[in-house]
Amino acid sequence: MTEAIRMRLWRLPVLGRLRLHAGCSRFARGLSLTYKVGIPVTQCLTLATRLADLPELDRDLPYCLQAMNEGQSIANVLSQATVLPSNFSSLVRAGEEAGKLDALLEWVARFYEAEFEDNLERLLSILQPLLIGLMGGLVGLLLLATISIVGALLFLPVAALGPLAEYLGPIPFGG
C-alpha cells in the first residue's frame, strides 16, 4: 500500500483514532521500559518514537531532541510533539514531578491500550451488521442465480417442444 493511501486511511475518524491510541500506547510503553533500565533520555525518545510507528512523531523527533539537549523537561518536549494528545504530556509532567515517570508511563500505556480496545470494539460493532448484510445479499444473489438456472433447465424441454407443436399442428381432443 502506498504511503498516500495509507495516510488517507489514517485520516478517517475511527481508523485515525485507533492508530493514534495504538501508537501512544507503544510510545509510552517503550519510553517507560527504556527509561526504567537507565538509557539516556534522548535515546529513550528515539527508541520509543521508532516503536510508536507514527510518522508525525518521527517528523517531530529532531525538534524534541534539540529541546532535550537545551535542557527542557520530557513533558515540555512531548508537549511540542503535534501528534500526541495534550493529556499525554500532562500525565508525563505529573510523573516527572512525582519522581515516578516510568510507573506513570506504564499506566499511560495501559490507558491507551484500553482506549484502543474500546475503539476497536466500537468499529467492530459498526462493521458486524454491515458484513452480515453483505453476506446475506451474496447468499440471496447465489440463491437467485441457482433458481434461475434450475428454472431454465426445467422449462427448456417445454420450450423445445414449440417447433414440434408447430409441425404437428393442433392436437384434437376427444370428440
TORPA-4810 file (N, C-alpha, C, O; in nm, 3 decimals):
<nodes>
NODE_1_0.086_-0.117_0.000_0.000_0.000_0.000_0.091_0.123_0.000_0.187_0.131_0.076_M
NODE_2_0.058_0.216_-0.084_0.141_0.335_-0.093_0.120_0.423_0.030_0.019_0.412_0.100_T
NODE_3_0.214_0.508_0.054_0.210_0.597_0.171_0.092_0.694_0.163_0.030_0.724_0.265_E
NODE_4_0.061_0.742_0.044_-0.050_0.837_0.029_-0.184_0.772_0.065_-0.266_0.832_0.134_A
NODE_5_-0.206_0.650_0.019_-0.330_0.579_0.051_-0.335_0.550_0.201_-0.440_0.565_0.264_I
NODE_6_-0.224_0.509_0.255_-0.217_0.480_0.398_-0.251_0.604_0.482_-0.324_0.596_0.580_R
NODE_7_-0.198_0.717_0.442_-0.224_0.841_0.517_-0.371_0.883_0.503_-0.429_0.937_0.597_M
NODE_8_-0.431_0.859_0.387_-0.574_0.891_0.371_-0.659_0.801_0.459_-0.757_0.847_0.519_R
NODE_9_-0.623_0.674_0.468_-0.698_0.584_0.556_-0.687_0.628_0.702_-0.784_0.620_0.777_L
NODE_10_-0.569_0.675_0.741_-0.550_0.716_0.880_-0.626_0.843_0.912_-0.650_0.873_1.029_W
NODE_11_-0.665_0.919_0.811_-0.742_1.042_0.836_-0.888_1.014_0.865_-0.960_1.102_0.913_R
NODE_12_-0.933_0.892_0.837_-1.070_0.856_0.872_-1.083_0.857_1.024_-0.993_0.810_1.093_L
NODE_13_-1.193_0.910_1.076_-1.203_0.931_1.221_-1.175_0.807_1.306_-1.094_0.813_1.398_P
NODE_14_-1.240_0.697_1.277_-1.225_0.579_1.363_-1.088_0.517_1.345_-1.022_0.482_1.444_V
NODE_15_-1.043_0.502_1.221_-0.912_0.442_1.196_-0.799_0.530_1.248_-0.700_0.480_1.301_L
NODE_16_-0.814_0.660_1.233_-0.712_0.751_1.284_-0.699_0.744_1.435_-0.589_0.748_1.490_G
NODE_17_-0.813_0.735_1.502_-0.813_0.725_1.648_-0.750_0.593_1.692_-0.676_0.589_1.790_R
NODE_18_-0.781_0.485_1.620_-0.719_0.355_1.651_-0.568_0.363_1.638_-0.494_0.318_1.726_L
NODE_19_-0.522_0.420_1.528_-0.378_0.431_1.505_-0.312_0.517_1.612_-0.204_0.484_1.662_R
NODE_20_-0.376_0.629_1.648_-0.320_0.719_1.748_-0.310_0.651_1.884_-0.206_0.659_1.950_L
NODE_21_-0.416_0.584_1.925_-0.412_0.519_2.056_-0.314_0.403_2.060_-0.246_0.383_2.161_H
NODE_22_-0.304_0.327_1.952_-0.205_0.219_1.948_-0.064_0.277_1.951_0.023_0.225_2.021_A
NODE_23_-0.041_0.384_1.874_0.092_0.447_1.871_0.129_0.509_2.005_0.243_0.497_2.049_G
NODE_24_0.033_0.576_2.071_0.060_0.636_2.202_0.091_0.528_2.305_0.178_0.545_2.390_C
NODE_25_0.020_0.417_2.296_0.046_0.306_2.388_0.187_0.251_2.368_0.260_0.231_2.464_S
NODE_26_0.223_0.226_2.242_0.359_0.174_2.215_0.466_0.274_2.255_0.570_0.237_2.309_R
NODE_27_0.440_0.402_2.228_0.536_0.506_2.264_0.556_0.512_2.415_0.669_0.516_2.463_F
NODE_28_0.445_0.514_2.490_0.455_0.522_2.636_0.522_0.398_2.693_0.605_0.409_2.784_A
NODE_29_0.488_0.281_2.642_0.549_0.159_2.693_0.699_0.155_2.661_0.781_0.119_2.745_R
NODE_30_0.733_0.193_2.538_0.874_0.195_2.501_0.953_0.296_2.582_1.065_0.267_2.626_G
NODE_31_0.896_0.414_2.604_0.962_0.517_2.685_0.977_0.470_2.829_1.080_0.494_2.892_L
NODE_32_0.873_0.404_2.880_0.879_0.354_3.017_0.989_0.249_3.034_1.069_0.256_3.127_S
NODE_33_0.991_0.154_2.944_1.089_0.045_2.956_1.232_0.094_2.940_1.321_0.055_3.016_L
NODE_34_1.254_0.180_2.842_1.391_0.227_2.820_1.435_0.321_2.931_1.552_0.321_2.970_T
NODE_35_1.344_0.401_2.984_1.376_0.492_3.094_1.405_0.412_3.220_1.495_0.446_3.298_Y
NODE_36_1.327_0.305_3.241_1.343_0.223_3.362_1.479_0.155_3.369_1.535_0.140_3.477_K
NODE_37_1.533_0.114_3.254_1.662_0.045_3.255_1.781_0.140_3.254_1.895_0.095_3.256_V
NODE_38_1.755_0.270_3.249_1.863_0.367_3.264_1.924_0.416_3.135_2.034_0.472_3.138_G
NODE_39_1.859_0.399_3.025_1.909_0.452_2.897_1.892_0.603_2.900_1.792_0.652_2.952_I
NODE_40_1.987_0.679_2.844_1.972_0.825_2.840_1.842_0.868_2.772_1.795_0.803_2.679_P
NODE_41_1.787_0.977_2.821_1.653_1.019_2.780_1.643_1.044_2.629_1.542_1.013_2.567_V
NODE_42_1.747_1.100_2.571_1.740_1.127_2.426_1.732_0.997_2.347_1.660_0.988_2.248_T
NODE_43_1.805_0.896_2.393_1.796_0.765_2.326_1.661_0.699_2.354_1.607_0.629_2.268_Q
NODE_44_1.608_0.721_2.474_1.475_0.668_2.507_1.371_0.724_2.411_1.288_0.650_2.359_C
NODE_45_1.378_0.855_2.387_1.283_0.917_2.294_1.298_0.862_2.153_1.198_0.837_2.085_L
NODE_46_1.421_0.844_2.109_1.445_0.793_1.975_1.390_0.652_1.960_1.321_0.622_1.863_T
NODE_47_1.420_0.565_2.057_1.373_0.427_2.050_1.221_0.418_2.061_1.158_0.343_1.987_L
NODE_48_1.164_0.495_2.150_1.018_0.492_2.168_0.947_0.546_2.044_0.840_0.498_2.008_A
NODE_49_1.006_0.645_1.979_0.947_0.700_1.857_0.947_0.597_1.746_0.848_0.585_1.673_T
NODE_50_1.055_0.523_1.732_1.059_0.416_1.631_0.955_0.310_1.662_0.890_0.257_1.571_R
NODE_51_0.940_0.279_1.789_0.844_0.177_1.830_0.700_0.222_1.806_0.615_0.139_1.773_L
NODE_52_0.672_0.350_1.820_0.535_0.402_1.807_0.482_0.391_1.665_0.361_0.375_1.646_A
NODE_53_0.568_0.398_1.565_0.529_0.390_1.426_0.424_0.497_1.390_0.324_0.469_1.325_D
NODE_54_0.451_0.619_1.435_0.369_0.734_1.400_0.455_0.830_1.317_0.546_0.893_1.372_L
NODE_55_0.430_0.843_1.187_0.515_0.929_1.104_0.522_1.073_1.152_0.625_1.139_1.138_P
NODE_56_0.411_1.122_1.209_0.411_1.260_1.260_0.510_1.276_1.374_0.577_1.379_1.387_E
NODE_57_0.519_1.173_1.458_0.613_1.177_1.570_0.757_1.168_1.519_0.848_1.229_1.575_L
NODE_58_0.777_1.090_1.414_0.910_1.083_1.352_0.954_1.220_1.302_1.071_1.257_1.314_D
NODE_59_0.859_1.297_1.245_0.893_1.430_1.195_0.924_1.527_1.309_1.007_1.616_1.294_R
NODE_60_0.858_1.508_1.424_0.880_1.597_1.539_1.005_1.560_1.620_1.052_1.641_1.700_D
NODE_61_1.057_1.440_1.601_1.168_1.391_1.684_1.290_1.483_1.684_1.343_1.510_1.792_L
NODE_62_1.339_1.533_1.571_1.458_1.620_1.577_1.437_1.743_1.666_1.527_1.784_1.739_P
NODE_63_1.318_1.803_1.658_1.289_1.920_1.742_1.283_1.881_1.890_1.329_1.955_1.977_Y
NODE_64_1.228_1.764_1.915_1.221_1.717_2.054_1.360_1.692_2.110_1.390_1.729_2.223_C
NODE_65_1.445_1.629_2.030_1.582_1.601_2.076_1.659_1.731_2.098_1.737_1.743_2.193_L
NODE_66_1.638_1.827_2.009_1.706_1.956_2.027_1.659_2.023_2.156_1.741_2.079_2.229_Q
NODE_67_1.530_2.017_2.184_1.478_2.076_2.308_1.532_2.003_2.431_1.559_2.065_2.533_A
NODE_68_1.548_1.870_2.420_1.605_1.794_2.532_1.750_1.837_2.556_1.793_1.852_2.671_M
NODE_69_1.823_1.855_2.448_1.963_1.897_2.461_1.975_2.038_2.518_2.077_2.074_2.577_N
NODE_70_1.870_2.119_2.500_1.869_2.254_2.557_1.828_2.254_2.704_1.827_2.359_2.768_E
NODE_71_1.794_2.137_2.757_1.764_2.126_2.899_1.617_2.129_2.936_1.584_2.141_3.054_G
NODE_72_1.530_2.118_2.841_1.387_2.116_2.874_1.347_1.981_2.933_1.414_1.880_2.911_Q
NODE_73_1.238_1.981_3.006_1.190_1.857_3.067_1.123_1.770_2.960_1.088_1.818_2.853_S
NODE_74_1.107_1.642_2.993_1.044_1.549_2.898_0.901_1.594_2.867_0.858_1.588_2.753_I
NODE_75_0.829_1.640_2.968_0.690_1.682_2.948_0.684_1.801_2.852_0.597_1.806_2.765_A
NODE_76_0.774_1.897_2.867_0.776_2.012_2.777_0.811_1.970_2.635_0.756_2.020_2.537_N
NODE_77_0.904_1.876_2.625_0.944_1.827_2.494_0.827_1.755_2.426_0.801_1.775_2.308_V
NODE_78_0.757_1.670_2.503_0.646_1.594_2.445_0.527_1.684_2.413_0.447_1.652_2.325_L
NODE_79_0.514_1.794_2.484_0.403_1.886_2.452_0.425_1.953_2.317_0.329_2.003_2.257_S
NODE_80_0.548_1.956_2.269_0.578_2.014_2.137_0.547_1.917_2.023_0.534_1.958_1.908_Q
NODE_81_0.535_1.787_2.057_0.501_1.688_1.954_0.355_1.707_1.915_0.265_1.700_1.999_A
NODE_82_0.332_1.730_1.788_0.197_1.764_1.741_0.100_1.647_1.745_-0.020_1.668_1.757_T
NODE_83_0.149_1.526_1.735_0.060_1.410_1.726_0.011_1.361_1.863_-0.097_1.303_1.872_V
NODE_84_0.087_1.385_1.966_0.050_1.334_2.097_-0.062_1.418_2.158_-0.058_1.541_2.150_L
NODE_85_-0.161_1.353_2.219_-0.267_1.429_2.285_-0.213_1.512_2.400_-0.110_1.478_2.458_P
NODE_86_-0.282_1.620_2.433_-0.234_1.710_2.537_-0.230_1.642_2.674_-0.144_1.674_2.756_S
NODE_87_-0.323_1.550_2.699_-0.320_1.483_2.829_-0.199_1.392_2.844_-0.161_1.358_2.956_N
NODE_88_-0.139_1.351_2.734_-0.019_1.267_2.739_0.094_1.343_2.808_0.156_1.294_2.902_F
NODE_89_0.120_1.464_2.760_0.230_1.542_2.819_0.195_1.587_2.961_0.284_1.602_3.044_S
NODE_90_0.067_1.610_2.990_0.027_1.646_3.127_0.053_1.532_3.224_0.100_1.553_3.336_S
NODE_91_0.023_1.411_3.180_0.049_1.295_3.266_0.199_1.273_3.285_0.243_1.237_3.394_L
NODE_92_0.276_1.295_3.179_0.422_1.282_3.190_0.477_1.387_3.286_0.566_1.359_3.366_V
NODE_93_0.423_1.507_3.280_0.465_1.613_3.372_0.438_1.571_3.517_0.523_1.591_3.605_R
NODE_94_0.321_1.514_3.542_0.287_1.468_3.678_0.383_1.358_3.722_0.424_1.356_3.838_A
NODE_95_0.419_1.268_3.632_0.513_1.161_3.666_0.653_1.214_3.693_0.721_1.165_3.783_G
NODE_96_0.694_1.315_3.617_0.825_1.377_3.639_0.829_1.445_3.776_0.925_1.429_3.851_E
NODE_97_0.725_1.519_3.806_0.723_1.592_3.933_0.716_1.497_4.052_0.771_1.527_4.158_E
NODE_98_0.649_1.384_4.036_0.638_1.286_4.145_0.762_1.197_4.154_0.779_1.126_4.253_A
NODE_99_0.847_1.200_4.053_0.966_1.116_4.052_0.937_0.971_4.017_1.019_0.883_4.044_G
NODE_100_0.822_0.945_3.957_0.784_0.808_3.918_0.744_0.805_3.772_0.635_0.759_3.737_K
NODE_101_0.831_0.854_3.688_0.800_0.867_3.547_0.776_0.731_3.482_0.681_0.715_3.405_L
NODE_102_0.861_0.633_3.513_0.845_0.502_3.448_0.713_0.436_3.486_0.648_0.376_3.399_D
NODE_103_0.671_0.445_3.611_0.544_0.385_3.654_0.426_0.457_3.589_0.330_0.393_3.547_A
NODE_104_0.434_0.589_3.580_0.325_0.664_3.520_0.317_0.639_3.370_0.208_0.631_3.314_L
NODE_105_0.432_0.626_3.305_0.431_0.594_3.162_0.371_0.456_3.138_0.302_0.434_3.038_L
NODE_106_0.396_0.364_3.228_0.336_0.231_3.217_0.183_0.241_3.230_0.109_0.174_3.158_E
NODE_107_0.138_0.325_3.323_-0.006_0.346_3.339_-0.065_0.410_3.214_-0.173_0.371_3.170_W
NODE_108_0.005_0.507_3.157_-0.041_0.573_3.035_-0.051_0.472_2.921_-0.146_0.475_2.842_V
NODE_109_0.046_0.380_2.912_0.042_0.277_2.809_-0.082_0.190_2.826_-0.150_0.160_2.728_A
NODE_110_-0.111_0.150_2.948_-0.232_0.069_2.973_-0.358_0.148_2.939_-0.454_0.093_2.885_R
NODE_111_-0.359_0.277_2.973_-0.474_0.363_2.943_-0.501_0.367_2.792_-0.615_0.350_2.749_F
NODE_112_-0.397_0.390_2.713_-0.416_0.399_2.569_-0.446_0.262_2.507_-0.513_0.255_2.404_Y
NODE_113_-0.397_0.154_2.567_-0.435_0.021_2.521_-0.585_-0.001_2.542_-0.653_-0.054_2.454_E
NODE_114_-0.635_0.041_2.658_-0.779_0.028_2.685_-0.860_0.114_2.588_-0.964_0.071_2.539_A
NODE_115_-0.812_0.236_2.560_-0.880_0.322_2.462_-0.881_0.257_2.324_-0.981_0.262_2.253_E
NODE_116_-0.768_0.196_2.287_-0.758_0.127_2.159_-0.861_0.014_2.152_-0.931_-0.001_2.052_F
NODE_117_-0.868_-0.066_2.259_-0.962_-0.178_2.260_-1.106_-0.129_2.254_-1.189_-0.190_2.185_E
NODE_118_-1.138_-0.022_2.324_-1.274_0.034_2.320_-1.309_0.081_2.179_-1.418_0.054_2.129_D
NODE_119_-1.216_0.151_2.114_-1.241_0.199_1.978_-1.250_0.084_1.879_-1.329_0.090_1.784_N
NODE_120_-1.172_-0.021_1.900_-1.178_-0.137_1.812_-1.312_-0.208_1.827_-1.371_-0.250_1.728_L
NODE_121_-1.360_-0.222_1.950_-1.492_-0.282_1.972_-1.601_-0.198_1.906_-1.695_-0.253_1.848_E
NODE_122_-1.589_-0.068_1.915_-1.686_0.021_1.852_-1.684_0.004_1.700_-1.790_-0.002_1.637_R
NODE_123_-1.566_-0.005_1.642_-1.554_-0.025_1.498_-1.614_-0.158_1.457_-1.686_-0.167_1.357_L
NODE_124_-1.584_-0.262_1.534_-1.638_-0.394_1.500_-1.789_-0.399_1.517_-1.857_-0.469_1.442_L
NODE_125_-1.842_-0.326_1.614_-1.988_-0.323_1.632_-2.056_-0.252_1.515_-2.172_-0.279_1.485_S
NODE_126_-1.985_-0.162_1.450_-2.038_-0.096_1.331_-2.025_-0.187_1.209_-2.116_-0.196_1.127_I
NODE_127_-1.911_-0.254_1.198_-1.886_-0.337_1.079_-1.964_-0.468_1.080_-1.999_-0.519_0.973_L
NODE_128_-1.991_-0.522_1.196_-2.056_-0.652_1.203_-2.192_-0.655_1.131_-2.212_-0.743_1.048_Q
NODE_129_-2.285_-0.563_1.158_-2.411_-0.566_1.083_-2.392_-0.544_0.933_-2.464_-0.602_0.852_P
NODE_130_-2.296_-0.459_0.897_-2.271_-0.437_0.755_-2.223_-0.564_0.687_-2.267_-0.596_0.576_L
NODE_131_-2.133_-0.637_0.752_-2.082_-0.761_0.695_-2.191_-0.868_0.689_-2.197_-0.944_0.592_L
NODE_132_-2.276_-0.874_0.791_-2.386_-0.971_0.790_-2.481_-0.938_0.675_-2.525_-1.029_0.604_I
NODE_133_-2.513_-0.811_0.656_-2.597_-0.771_0.543_-2.535_-0.803_0.409_-2.604_-0.849_0.317_G
NODE_134_-2.405_-0.780_0.397_-2.334_-0.811_0.273_-2.338_-0.961_0.245_-2.362_-1.003_0.132_L
NODE_135_-2.313_-1.041_0.349_-2.316_-1.186_0.331_-2.458_-1.232_0.296_-2.475_-1.321_0.212_M
NODE_136_-2.560_-1.173_0.359_-2.698_-1.206_0.325_-2.730_-1.173_0.181_-2.796_-1.250_0.111_G
NODE_137_-2.683_-1.059_0.136_-2.702_-1.020_-0.003_-2.636_-1.117_-0.100_-2.693_-1.152_-0.203_G
NODE_138_-2.514_-1.160_-0.066_-2.445_-1.256_-0.152_-2.516_-1.390_-0.155_-2.528_-1.452_-0.260_L
NODE_139_-2.564_-1.436_-0.039_-2.639_-1.562_-0.034_-2.767_-1.549_-0.117_-2.802_-1.641_-0.190_V
NODE_140_-2.836_-1.435_-0.105_-2.956_-1.412_-0.185_-2.927_-1.411_-0.334_-3.003_-1.465_-0.413_G
NODE_141_-2.816_-1.350_-0.371_-2.777_-1.347_-0.512_-2.748_-1.487_-0.564_-2.788_-1.523_-0.674_L
NODE_142_-2.676_-1.566_-0.483_-2.648_-1.705_-0.522_-2.777_-1.786_-0.532_-2.792_-1.867_-0.624_L
NODE_143_-2.870_-1.765_-0.440_-2.998_-1.836_-0.444_-3.076_-1.797_-0.569_-3.133_-1.884_-0.636_L
NODE_144_-3.079_-1.670_-0.601_-3.149_-1.624_-0.721_-3.086_-1.683_-0.847_-3.157_-1.724_-0.939_L
NODE_145_-2.954_-1.687_-0.851_-2.885_-1.744_-0.968_-2.916_-1.893_-0.980_-2.938_-1.944_-1.090_A
NODE_146_-2.918_-1.963_-0.867_-2.946_-2.106_-0.870_-3.089_-2.132_-0.915_-3.113_-2.222_-0.996_T
NODE_147_-3.184_-2.055_-0.863_-3.324_-2.073_-0.902_-3.342_-2.045_-1.050_-3.416_-2.117_-1.118_I
NODE_148_-3.278_-1.943_-1.101_-3.294_-1.910_-1.243_-3.234_-2.020_-1.331_-3.288_-2.050_-1.438_S
NODE_149_-3.125_-2.079_-1.288_-3.064_-2.188_-1.366_-3.154_-2.311_-1.363_-3.179_-2.372_-1.467_I
NODE_150_-3.203_-2.346_-1.244_-3.291_-2.462_-1.233_-3.418_-2.439_-1.312_-3.465_-2.528_-1.382_V
NODE_151_-3.473_-2.319_-1.302_-3.594_-2.287_-1.379_-3.571_-2.299_-1.528_-3.656_-2.352_-1.600_G
NODE_152_-3.459_-2.252_-1.572_-3.429_-2.261_-1.715_-3.416_-2.405_-1.759_-3.460_-2.441_-1.868_A
NODE_153_-3.356_-2.489_-1.674_-3.342_-2.630_-1.709_-3.475_-2.703_-1.709_-3.497_-2.793_-1.790_L
NODE_154_-3.565_-2.665_-1.620_-3.697_-2.731_-1.614_-3.784_-2.692_-1.733_-3.854_-2.777_-1.788_L
NODE_155_-3.781_-2.567_-1.774_-3.868_-2.521_-1.880_-3.805_-2.530_-2.018_-3.872_-2.502_-2.118_F
NODE_156_-3.681_-2.569_-2.025_-3.615_-2.585_-2.155_-3.681_-2.694_-2.238_-3.704_-2.672_-2.357_L
NODE_157_-3.712_-2.811_-2.182_-3.778_-2.914_-2.264_-3.913_-2.867_-2.319_-3.948_-2.899_-2.432_P
NODE_158_-3.989_-2.791_-2.240_-4.117_-2.741_-2.287_-4.095_-2.643_-2.401_-4.169_-2.645_-2.500_V
NODE_159_-3.997_-2.559_-2.389_-3.968_-2.463_-2.495_-3.919_-2.535_-2.620_-3.943_-2.488_-2.732_A
NODE_160_-3.852_-2.647_-2.602_-3.803_-2.723_-2.718_-3.919_-2.788_-2.793_-3.905_-2.820_-2.911_A
NODE_161_-4.031_-2.808_-2.728_-4.147_-2.867_-2.794_-4.218_-2.768_-2.886_-4.299_-2.809_-2.968_L
NODE_162_-4.188_-2.642_-2.873_-4.253_-2.540_-2.955_-4.246_-2.568_-3.104_-4.350_-2.570_-3.170_G
NODE_163_-4.128_-2.591_-3.160_-4.121_-2.620_-3.305_-4.195_-2.749_-3.342_-4.252_-2.759_-3.451_P
NODE_164_-4.193_-2.848_-3.251_-4.262_-2.975_-3.279_-4.413_-2.953_-3.285_-4.482_-3.011_-3.369_L
NODE_165_-4.465_-2.869_-3.195_-4.609_-2.841_-3.192_-4.651_-2.768_-3.319_-4.760_-2.792_-3.371_A
NODE_166_-4.566_-2.681_-3.369_-4.598_-2.611_-3.494_-4.601_-2.710_-3.611_-4.683_-2.696_-3.702_E
NODE_167_-4.514_-2.807_-3.609_-4.504_-2.905_-3.717_-4.626_-2.998_-3.718_-4.681_-3.030_-3.823_Y
NODE_168_-4.666_-3.041_-3.596_-4.778_-3.134_-3.588_-4.913_-3.065_-3.602_-5.012_-3.127_-3.642_L
NODE_169_-4.916_-2.939_-3.568_-5.044_-2.869_-3.574_-5.122_-2.892_-3.446_-5.071_-2.954_-3.353_G
NODE_170_-5.247_-2.842_-3.441_-5.325_-2.860_-3.320_-5.363_-3.005_-3.298_-5.389_-3.080_-3.393_P
NODE_171_-5.365_-3.044_-3.170_-5.399_-3.180_-3.134_-5.549_-3.183_-3.100_-5.594_-3.109_-3.013_I
NODE_172_-5.624_-3.266_-3.169_-5.766_-3.270_-3.141_-5.792_-3.344_-3.011_-5.728_-3.446_-2.984_P
NODE_173_-5.886_-3.295_-2.931_-5.921_-3.361_-2.805_-6.058_-3.424_-2.823_-6.152_-3.360_-2.869_F
NODE_174_-6.068_-3.546_-2.787_-6.193_-3.624_-2.783_-6.299_-3.580_-2.882_-6.300_-3.463_-2.919_G
NODE_175_-6.373_-3.653_-2.920_-6.477_-3.599_-2.991_-6.540_-3.657_-3.099_-6.633_-3.598_-3.154_G
</nodes>
